[in-house]
């Protein structure tokens, strides 16, 4: 088997780059799979190992530190990555026999030109198996939770401070749950029956008339995707669009639009009529919106470059504005687990940036118009605190009622947690009306 058709080799190579160079895991993986010669089964195995190791990194390293005589920080990067991959398969992939996980890991070491470490890798993994595959954790409190849920202690402390121990633990549990992909059907292109037929290989499950979920698979490479039958979008992200409820009679601004998922959902809610102005600061990301709109057949989207934090006097007044601001992304760690390992100090400047973008968006909102402020994080500093500041400094704003789909007595603002739906992201939505 050549390296380009070896799912474990590709997973280890991509993980090594992810840990050393950064970048979003989904972008790194998609790029790696496109360049590979893997069949569908190989892609599934590579994906499972790649995401699984990132997701469980702290837990895996805690165990390896007990079985390796050399400190992990002093170990060759690719050797450590291969050990993590092998251990992950032994611990979490019941379909793979322990012997196969060990033997394949030893072979990987050789394929990467590190044959001298083969005995050590074999000994560490077999030692863990002989020990009954037990995780001997003598830690207490936050440190124990950190190992149990593979999350940094400061992240757990922040969650606990915002929501209490019970919700924090439930959030951490859900972040390790089985990954699913949500899609939204494009009613302008296909019916429910046509979508089910086109994606018959994926065991699609319907959430409502237009929202579906499926187990992981390369759904983007399907003819149905290329034909514009759907776009990929988390269920709670779709709810964000429903909070704004744009119609074909609205002039809509999506001020931080790329890569365009919410723009597309709103354009479809408007039956492809009316007009949405979708902006992003980077032209290459604006091009993603244009290409997606073309694929989906959505002609009511006008995409362009624009700085969301600076006032543009050339823009009109809008009846509906979506202000989905840049955020820490802690609500999406189920799908992008690498985010949880970032230091909280990396996000200290975000609340000010978020407030400035939202305040600038108000310049474009017509009297009587409505604006939704949203993030894909659950941190109160980026959510509730920004909303409170907006209401305090702008008496022309008031909280608006949420649509019926949010429940009989819907909250506003509302924080969605991952444990509230199968494989859903965490999300925050607040809806305002400009009363004068």
PyMOL commands that set and color helices and strands:
alter all, ss='L'
color gray80, all
select helices_A, chain A and resi 3-5+7-21+25-35+40-55+57-67+72-74+77-92+98-111+115-130+141-149+153-175+192-198+200-202+219-221+223-226+235-244+261-269+283-296+330-332+337-341+344-347+350-362+384-393+404-406+418-420
alter helices_A, ss='H'
color red, helices_A
select strands_A, chain A and resi 180-185+205-206+211-215+230-232+251-254+275-280+301-305+318-324+365-375+397-399+414-416+427-434
alter strands_A, ss='S'
color yellow, strands_A
deselect
rebuild
show_as cartoon
